[in-house]
Amino acid sequence: DWIVGTLDQTLLILPGSWHPDKLLGFHIPGFGVLLTLLIVLLMGAIASNFFGKKLVRWGNSFLSRIPIVRSIYSSVKQVSDTVFSENGNAFRKALLVQWPREGVWTIGFLTGVPGGDVVNHLQGDYLSVYVPTTPNPTGGYFVMLKRSDCIELRMSVDEALTYVISMGVVVPAKTATPPLTPP
């Protein structure tokens, strides 16, 4: 009821004479939901055609010219382009790691190996791991863990992500093979 009521507020963007209540003479809950879905569909259609792509490029160009916004926007755009890319290589493997302390286990995702100046300060073989939060995996922690402390799981990245998002309710099927050695 709260969701429908909130989405019905989108009807306020319509001119008064176009409100369904006035046209029909009575109130039908849910018209705002339909209007919201219509707006989302139209925005998707506009963004996916030639005009929409030009509009998106113009918006990107505009945001990249604003000094403070530029640094934040470019970072967020780079991460979202990587994570939500069609080839989906951002997360290479699902790992079982001890986080945030020894004895507490969680699922993490292999993103690569430490690079740049970071490797000069790490002793040993480390992996770059993204540890998502539940139920919103876009928030999480980027950590560098010893390779020997990471266990590669025999499940796809999609299965592991579903497991995390569902807070452990949607459990991937067990595999018949024993767990792998650390990656």
Secondary structure, DSSP 8 states (H G I E B T S, - for coil): -HHHHHHHGGGGGS-GGG-HHHHHSS--TTHHHHHHHHHHHHHHHHHHSHHHHHHHHHHHHHHTTSHHHHHHHHHHHHHHHHHT-SS--S--EEEEEE-SSTT-EEEEEEEE---GGGGGG--S-EEEEEEE-SS-TTSEEEEEEEGGGEEE-SS-HHHHHHHHHTTTSS-----SS------
